[in-house]
Amino acid sequence: MKWVAAVAIVATLTPFTAAAQNLDPQELADRVGIDQKLGTDLPLGLTFRDEAGAQVQLGDYFGDRPVILSLVYYECPMLCGVAMEGLISNLRVLGLDVGSDFQIVNVSINPTETPSIAAGKKIDYLARLGRMDDAAAAGWHTLTGDQESIDALATAVGFRYVYDERSGEYAHGAAIMVITPEGEISRYYYGIEYPARDLRLGLVEAAAGQIGTVGDQVMLLCYRYDPVSGKYGFAIWTVLRAAGVLTLVGLFGFILLSLRRERLQPAAADLAGGVE
């Protein structure tokens, strides 16, 4: 879906990243983008460094909860910060808790960034979320790594980016991905705003109903994920099919009830005649 990625890049990267000014539109579309790889398993054995400087594997953050994955670079002058603010503003009204219901993993695409930079950015994210508690801190991770691990992860999720030596910045798109607890790519959300309803439904769906409410399950019956837009839309055909099934069930029930009444009427008449 490279054309989808190109739309996302033009809509999000061009206004914010100086690096984009050094690439013509065709080059931008060819070299920078986000190619959807829904259903792909992440390479969970990749090694990174966490914000404390410890070596970790990507798989350390998977197993029992879905994960929101975001490829960024922490010293990005504009786009990454705007996109993360869009995520954080919707996390505040999501109704699910980072740490207990899901985890967030940020991975820097800049191999020169250090764990101390990542640690400072993690504190900033949690402060803006208004969650400086231990549970939230244990559920939000800011990783750095070498170029080989970064490239392997970026390739796995279809995240294409370019380093511009003239500007010293990265040209890249803006998106987050929802990953299942098993490490499978479940959803992509493009841009710098991630509506709380769509994000919540994506997390509930990725968790196979292990988080959320009965109301969320009902919502998933009425709404379907559109991979082109990266949003959930009202599934009118699903509703119509459900209404059709209910109509048929009601009609079948009415026919059975009518037939039963017809059988009972002669028996009742015979009984009345016997009494006379």
Secondary structure as UniProt FT lines:
FT   HELIX           2..12
FT   TURN            13..16
FT   HELIX           18..22
FT   HELIX           25..31
FT   STRAND          33..34
FT   TURN            38..39
FT   TURN            44..45
FT   STRAND          47..49
FT   TURN            51..52
FT   STRAND          55..57
FT   HELIX           58..61
FT   STRAND          67..72
FT   TURN            74..75
FT   HELIX           79..91
FT   TURN            92..93
FT   TURN            99..101
FT   STRAND          102..108
FT   TURN            111..112
FT   HELIX           115..129
FT   HELIX           134..139
FT   STRAND          140..144
FT   HELIX           147..157
FT   STRAND          159..160
FT   STRAND          162..164
FT   TURN            165..168
FT   STRAND          169..171
FT   STRAND          175..179
FT   TURN            181..182
FT   STRAND          184..190
FT   HELIX           196..206
FT   TURN            207..209
FT   HELIX           214..222
FT   STRAND          223..226
FT   TURN            227..230
FT   STRAND          231..234
FT   HELIX           236..275
//
